[in-house]
Amino acid sequence: MGGAATSTLPSADSNSESNMLWFYTDDAPGLKISPTVVLIMTLCFIAFVAALHIFGKIYRAKARAEL
């Protein structure tokens, strides 16, 4: 029971369908946007959620002050 397990790692010359870079080629289906656009959209979403949070606190403070 002392056999060594062998594993094969994908080499650089393997076919292009088996590596992760295939998702970034022209053959991949779906929306093709650059990582920079994804970063900008993410930061805009975070800023929008933060603004909603701030506006909610202001609205709640004004509603409490009117009572």
Secondary structure as UniProt FT lines:
FT   TURN            12..13
FT   HELIX           16..18
FT   HELIX           20..24
FT   TURN            26..27
FT   HELIX           35..66
//
